Amino acid sequence: MKKITLLLSFVTLILAACSPEYIPTPPAYAPANTPVPVSTNIPLPSNPPLSTSMPFGMLAAPRSLTPIQQAAVALLSFRLNLPISQIKLVSSQAVTWPDGCLGVQRIGILCANGQVPGFVIMLEANGKQYEFHTNQDGSQVVPAEGVQASDPAQDAVRKHLASALGIDAGQITVVSDAELEWPDSCLGVAQEGVACAEIVTSGHLIMLEANNLDYEYHTNGDGSKIQPATLALTWERNGGIAGFCDSLTVYLSGEVSANTCKGKPLNANVSSAELQQLETWVAQFGQLSLDASDPLGVSDRMTRQFSLFGNGSAQPTSADQQALFQWVEDLYQRLYK
């Protein structure tokens, strides 16, 4: 009997040693300073979606954070490609969102009606703060702005426009980005004097916003080729005793495509003062087609035609029309001097 008792005790000790350690399941929400057990050996996806649901066991954020805060930290870490240790929790506040999109409107996304309890979480990385919206249990985490995954074409276009406008790229917002195939090597934008190879080119149509103005750009796949597409004005001058054959296309960004039969086509940018004047006219006048050509029948007749693609409603006076022609012809003269 004594041997049996000893044998049972030995078996009990072995089973106890082999039993897994008990790890309690964390609550859906715990106070900010409550330690929460996590598993760090499960890989996260390399590019989580804009709004993501991350199981609690997949988070590797500091244990002092709640599961909801951990989800926001993990998402920012992957969006910015930063170690979690470089991300700091600034604040976490309970709120009630007005809709199923958690108060973050996105183009093409319909939001379910109805209030949703949740949190607004502020994080800091590299000296910059980022805002996240969540629902109450953290199963939905939405970046409010500025933490979308970096895209080469978008980055290239933002830097390109920033250089043209003379502003910081951080002042430029990507409004939309559509992947499509352009019908030619000119990315769907015809230019005077430029031959376009009929080669289907994969790329992007990217809409940007800066200074309350919208700018359309066409790119190839990686953004190594960029073409502005928001026209501000076009100008042509032909004929006359001098035999003019000149044209200019000026985009809203101040980028210029110039062409003449007496020289090579060229691309340039207007000066900051010229850009300021151009933006004033675009805001003031609507779409205009002006003709300052010599009358028909005149010997060595010269044609001068000007089109403005404005957003306003005012009509130019005779003095305004003269100023418009003078501006563009001075620009042409400066480019081809």
C-alpha positions as CSV (number, residue, x, y, z in Angstrom):
1,M,0.0,0.0,0.0
2,K,2.9,2.3,0.8
3,K,4.5,1.6,-2.5
4,I,1.2,2.4,-4.4
5,T,1.0,5.8,-2.5
6,L,4.6,6.6,-3.4
7,L,4.0,5.8,-7.0
8,L,0.8,7.9,-7.2
9,S,2.7,10.9,-5.7
10,F,5.5,10.5,-8.2
11,V,3.1,10.5,-11.2
12,T,1.3,13.6,-9.8
13,L,4.7,15.4,-9.6
14,I,5.5,14.5,-13.2
15,L,2.1,15.7,-14.5
16,A,2.4,18.9,-12.6
17,A,5.8,19.6,-14.1
18,C,4.6,19.0,-17.6
19,S,1.4,21.1,-17.4
20,P,1.7,24.4,-19.3
21,E,1.9,27.6,-17.3
22,Y,-1.5,29.3,-17.0
23,I,-1.7,32.7,-18.8
24,P,-4.9,34.6,-18.1
25,T,-6.9,36.0,-21.0
26,P,-6.7,39.8,-20.8
27,P,-9.9,41.8,-20.7
28,A,-11.1,43.8,-23.7
29,Y,-10.0,46.9,-21.9
30,A,-7.7,47.3,-18.9
31,P,-6.3,50.4,-17.1
32,A,-3.4,52.0,-18.9
33,N,-0.8,50.7,-16.4
34,T,-2.1,47.1,-16.2
35,P,0.6,44.6,-17.4
36,V,-0.8,42.5,-20.2
37,P,0.8,39.2,-21.3
38,V,1.5,39.1,-25.0
39,S,3.0,36.7,-27.5
40,T,5.8,38.0,-29.7
41,N,6.6,35.0,-31.9
42,I,3.7,35.4,-34.4
43,P,4.6,37.5,-37.5
44,L,2.5,40.5,-38.5
45,P,1.6,41.0,-42.1
46,S,4.2,43.2,-43.9
47,N,1.6,45.7,-45.1
48,P,-1.5,45.8,-43.0
49,P,-4.5,47.5,-44.5
50,L,-5.6,51.1,-43.7
51,S,-8.2,49.9,-41.2
52,T,-7.0,46.7,-39.6
53,S,-8.1,44.2,-37.0
54,M,-5.2,42.6,-35.1
55,P,-5.6,39.7,-32.7
56,F,-4.3,40.5,-29.3
57,G,-1.8,37.7,-29.4
58,M,-0.1,39.2,-32.5
59,L,0.9,42.4,-30.7
60,A,4.4,43.1,-29.6
61,A,4.0,46.5,-28.1
62,P,5.0,47.4,-24.5
63,R,3.1,45.4,-21.9
64,S,2.2,48.5,-20.0
65,L,-0.2,49.4,-22.8
66,T,-3.8,48.2,-23.2
67,P,-4.6,45.9,-26.1
68,I,-6.2,48.9,-27.9
69,Q,-3.1,51.0,-27.5
70,Q,-0.9,48.1,-28.5
71,A,-2.9,47.7,-31.8
72,A,-2.3,51.4,-32.6
73,V,1.4,51.2,-31.8
74,A,1.8,48.0,-33.9
75,L,0.0,49.5,-36.9
76,L,2.1,52.7,-36.8
77,S,5.3,50.6,-36.5
78,F,4.5,48.8,-39.7
79,R,3.3,51.8,-41.5
80,L,6.4,53.8,-40.8
81,N,8.7,50.8,-40.8
82,L,10.0,51.8,-37.3
83,P,10.9,49.6,-34.3
84,I,8.1,49.6,-31.7
85,S,10.7,50.9,-29.2
86,Q,10.8,54.2,-31.1
87,I,7.1,54.9,-30.7
88,K,5.7,56.6,-27.6
89,L,2.1,56.8,-26.3
90,V,1.2,60.5,-25.9
91,S,-2.5,60.1,-24.9
92,S,-5.5,57.9,-25.0
93,Q,-9.1,59.2,-24.5
94,A,-12.5,57.6,-24.7
95,V,-14.8,59.2,-27.3
96,T,-18.0,58.4,-29.1
97,W,-17.6,58.4,-32.9
98,P,-20.5,59.7,-35.1
99,D,-20.4,56.8,-37.6
100,G,-18.9,53.4,-38.5
101,C,-15.9,55.0,-40.1
102,L,-14.8,56.3,-36.6
103,G,-15.0,59.9,-37.7
104,V,-12.4,59.4,-40.6
105,Q,-13.9,60.0,-44.0
106,R,-12.2,58.3,-47.0
107,I,-12.9,58.7,-50.7
108,G,-15.1,56.0,-52.0
109,I,-15.9,54.5,-48.5
110,L,-19.5,54.5,-47.2
111,C,-19.8,54.9,-43.4
112,A,-22.5,53.0,-41.5
113,N,-24.8,55.3,-39.6
114,G,-24.9,55.1,-35.8
115,Q,-22.6,56.2,-32.9
116,V,-19.7,54.0,-32.1
117,P,-17.9,54.2,-28.7
118,G,-14.1,54.0,-28.9
119,F,-10.9,55.9,-28.3
120,V,-8.7,58.5,-29.9
121,I,-5.0,57.6,-29.4
122,M,-2.1,59.9,-30.0
123,L,1.3,58.4,-30.7
124,E,4.7,60.0,-31.3
125,A,7.5,58.9,-33.6
126,N,10.5,60.7,-34.9
127,G,9.3,63.9,-33.3
128,K,6.0,63.8,-35.0
129,Q,2.6,63.0,-33.5
130,Y,0.0,60.6,-35.2
131,E,-3.6,60.2,-34.4
132,F,-5.5,56.9,-34.4
133,H,-9.2,56.2,-34.0
134,T,-10.4,52.9,-32.6
135,N,-13.7,51.2,-31.6
136,Q,-14.2,50.1,-28.0
137,D,-12.4,46.8,-28.1
138,G,-9.7,47.7,-30.6
139,S,-10.8,45.4,-33.3
140,Q,-10.9,48.4,-35.7
141,V,-7.9,50.8,-35.8
142,V,-8.0,53.7,-38.3
143,P,-5.2,56.2,-38.8
144,A,-6.7,59.7,-38.9
145,E,-4.0,61.0,-41.3
146,G,-0.4,60.9,-42.3
147,V,0.4,57.3,-41.6
148,Q,-0.4,55.6,-44.9
149,A,2.2,53.3,-46.2
150,S,4.8,55.1,-48.3
151,D,4.3,54.7,-52.1
152,P,7.2,55.5,-54.4
153,A,5.0,57.2,-57.1
154,Q,3.2,59.3,-54.5
155,D,6.4,60.3,-52.8
156,A,8.0,61.3,-56.1
157,V,5.0,63.4,-57.2
158,R,4.7,65.2,-53.8
159,K,8.4,66.1,-54.0
160,H,8.1,67.1,-57.6
161,L,5.1,69.5,-56.9
162,A,6.8,70.8,-53.7
163,S,9.8,71.8,-55.8
164,A,7.6,73.5,-58.4
165,L,5.7,75.5,-55.8
166,G,8.6,76.2,-53.6
167,I,6.9,74.7,-50.5
168,D,7.6,71.8,-48.2
169,A,6.3,68.4,-49.3
170,G,4.5,68.1,-45.9
171,Q,2.1,70.8,-47.0
172,I,0.9,68.6,-49.9
173,T,-1.9,66.1,-49.5
174,V,-2.5,63.0,-51.7
175,V,-6.2,63.2,-52.5
176,S,-6.4,60.1,-54.7
177,D,-4.2,57.6,-56.5
178,A,-5.6,55.5,-59.3
179,E,-3.6,52.8,-61.0
180,L,-4.2,52.5,-64.7
181,E,-2.6,52.0,-68.1
182,W,-1.7,55.0,-70.2
183,P,-2.2,54.6,-74.0
184,D,1.3,56.0,-74.9
185,S,4.7,57.0,-73.6
186,C,3.5,60.5,-72.9
187,L,1.2,59.2,-70.1
188,G,-1.9,60.4,-71.8
189,V,-0.8,64.1,-72.0
190,A,-0.3,65.3,-75.6
191,Q,2.4,68.0,-76.0
192,E,3.2,70.3,-78.9
193,G,6.3,69.1,-80.7
194,V,6.6,65.9,-78.7
195,A,6.1,62.6,-80.4
196,C,4.5,59.9,-78.2
197,A,5.3,56.3,-78.8
198,E,2.2,54.1,-78.9
199,I,3.3,51.9,-76.0
200,V,0.8,51.0,-73.3
201,T,2.4,52.2,-70.0
202,S,1.3,51.2,-66.6
203,G,1.2,54.0,-64.1
204,H,-0.8,56.2,-61.8
205,L,-3.2,59.2,-62.0
206,I,-2.5,61.0,-58.7
207,M,-4.5,64.0,-57.4
208,L,-2.7,66.3,-55.0
209,E,-3.9,69.3,-52.9
210,A,-1.9,72.2,-51.8
211,N,-2.8,75.8,-50.9
212,N,-6.5,74.9,-51.6
213,L,-5.7,74.0,-55.2
214,D,-5.9,70.6,-56.9
215,Y,-3.2,69.3,-59.1
216,E,-3.4,66.3,-61.4
217,Y,-0.3,64.3,-62.3
218,H,0.3,61.2,-64.5
219,T,3.2,58.9,-63.7
220,N,4.7,55.6,-64.8
221,G,4.7,52.7,-62.3
222,D,7.4,53.7,-60.0
223,G,7.1,57.5,-60.4
224,S,10.4,57.9,-62.3
225,K,8.5,59.7,-65.0
226,I,6.1,62.5,-64.0
227,Q,3.8,64.5,-66.2
228,P,1.7,67.4,-64.9
229,A,-1.9,67.4,-66.3
230,T,-3.7,70.4,-64.8
231,L,-3.6,73.1,-67.5
232,A,-3.5,76.8,-66.5
233,L,-3.0,78.3,-70.0
234,T,-1.9,77.6,-73.6
235,W,-0.5,80.2,-76.1
236,E,0.4,80.1,-79.8
237,R,2.0,82.6,-82.1
238,N,2.4,81.9,-85.8
239,G,3.2,83.8,-89.0
240,G,4.2,87.4,-89.4
241,I,7.2,88.8,-91.2
242,A,9.5,87.0,-88.7
243,G,7.8,83.7,-89.4
244,F,6.9,82.9,-85.9
245,C,6.0,79.3,-84.9
246,D,5.9,79.3,-81.2
247,S,3.8,77.7,-78.4
248,L,3.7,77.5,-74.6
249,T,1.7,75.2,-72.3
250,V,1.7,76.3,-68.7
251,Y,0.4,74.0,-66.0
252,L,-1.2,75.1,-62.7
253,S,2.0,74.1,-60.9
254,G,4.0,76.6,-62.9
255,E,5.6,73.9,-65.0
256,V,6.1,75.0,-68.7
257,S,6.4,73.1,-71.9
258,A,7.7,75.4,-74.7
259,N,8.1,74.7,-78.4
260,T,9.3,76.5,-81.5
261,C,10.1,75.3,-85.0
262,K,13.3,77.3,-84.8
263,G,14.7,75.5,-81.8
264,K,14.4,72.5,-79.5
265,P,11.3,72.0,-77.2
266,L,12.1,72.6,-73.6
267,N,10.7,72.2,-70.1
268,A,11.0,74.8,-67.4
269,N,9.3,76.5,-64.4
270,V,8.0,79.9,-64.0
271,S,9.5,82.2,-61.3
272,S,7.8,82.6,-57.9
273,A,6.5,86.1,-59.0
274,E,5.1,84.7,-62.3
275,L,3.5,81.8,-60.4
276,Q,1.8,84.2,-58.0
277,Q,0.4,86.2,-60.9
278,L,-0.8,83.1,-62.7
279,E,-2.6,81.8,-59.6
280,T,-4.3,85.2,-59.2
281,W,-5.6,85.1,-62.8
282,V,-6.8,81.4,-62.5
283,A,-8.7,82.3,-59.3
284,Q,-10.1,85.5,-60.8
285,F,-11.2,84.5,-64.4
286,G,-13.1,81.6,-65.8
287,Q,-12.2,79.7,-69.0
288,L,-11.1,82.2,-71.6
289,S,-10.2,82.0,-75.3
290,L,-8.6,85.2,-76.5
291,D,-7.5,86.0,-80.1
292,A,-5.2,88.9,-80.8
293,S,-4.4,87.9,-84.4
294,D,-4.0,90.4,-87.3
295,P,-7.1,90.9,-89.3
296,L,-7.8,88.5,-92.2
297,G,-6.3,89.6,-95.5
298,V,-3.3,91.3,-93.9
299,S,0.0,90.6,-95.7
300,D,2.3,88.4,-93.6
301,R,-0.6,87.9,-91.1
302,M,0.4,86.9,-87.6
303,T,-1.9,84.9,-85.3
304,R,-1.8,85.2,-81.5
305,Q,-4.1,82.9,-79.5
306,F,-4.4,82.5,-75.8
307,S,-6.5,80.1,-73.6
308,L,-6.8,80.4,-69.8
309,F,-8.3,77.5,-67.8
310,G,-9.5,79.5,-64.7
311,N,-11.8,78.7,-61.8
312,G,-13.3,82.2,-61.4
313,S,-16.2,84.0,-63.1
314,A,-14.9,87.5,-63.9
315,Q,-14.4,88.7,-67.5
316,P,-11.1,90.3,-68.4
317,T,-11.0,93.9,-69.5
318,S,-9.0,95.0,-72.5
319,A,-6.2,95.9,-70.2
320,D,-6.4,92.4,-68.5
321,Q,-6.2,90.8,-72.0
322,Q,-3.2,92.8,-72.9
323,A,-1.5,91.9,-69.6
324,L,-2.2,88.2,-70.2
325,F,-0.6,88.2,-73.6
326,Q,2.3,90.3,-72.4
327,W,2.9,87.9,-69.5
328,V,3.1,84.8,-71.6
329,E,5.1,86.4,-74.4
330,D,7.6,87.7,-71.8
331,L,7.8,84.2,-70.4
332,Y,8.5,82.8,-73.8
333,Q,11.2,85.4,-74.5
334,R,12.9,84.6,-71.2
335,L,12.9,80.9,-72.0
336,Y,14.3,81.3,-75.5
337,K,16.6,84.3,-75.0
